[in-house]
């Protein structure tokens, strides 16, 4: 079973066309097969490989915390950075 993922905007410069701002959160539930919150399709498309990897247990050796990663939006003129957090079940 896959882990759920929480995306959080932690940095934003310029004007995001989708209206994202620091503090926005998006929850991706693999158990419920749904996304809660809004996310730009361009950002979603670029972040999905990392989301799927983390949801299915991938660990990246360069990270201090294997459950927390970052991802930059592909809009170079209005950079936005997401924190990608794996939610472990107890």
SULZIZI-V841766 format. One record per residue. N is the residue number from 1. RES is the residue in one small letter. SS is DSSP state (H for helix, E for strand, C for the rest). Layout:
# SULZIZI-V841766
n res ss
N RES SS
N RES SS
This chain:
# SULZIZI-V841766
n res ss
1 x C
2 x C
3 x C
4 x E
5 x E
6 x E
7 x E
8 x E
9 x E
10 x E
11 x E
12 x E
13 x C
14 x C
15 x C
16 x C
17 x C
18 x C
19 x C
20 x C
21 x C
22 x C
23 x C
24 x C
25 x E
26 x E
27 x E
28 x E
29 x E
30 x C
31 x C
32 x C
33 x C
34 x E
35 x E
36 x E
37 x C
38 x C
39 x C
40 x C
41 x H
42 x H
43 x H
44 x H
45 x H
46 x H
47 x H
48 x H
49 x H
50 x H
51 x H
52 x H
53 x H
54 x H
55 x H
56 x C
57 x C
58 x C
59 x C
60 x C
61 x C
62 x C
63 x C
64 x C
65 x C
66 x C
67 x C
68 x E
69 x E
70 x E
71 x E
72 x E
73 x C
74 x C
75 x C
76 x C
77 x C
78 x C
79 x C
80 x E
81 x E
82 x E
83 x E
84 x E
85 x E
86 x E
87 x E
88 x C
89 x C
90 x C
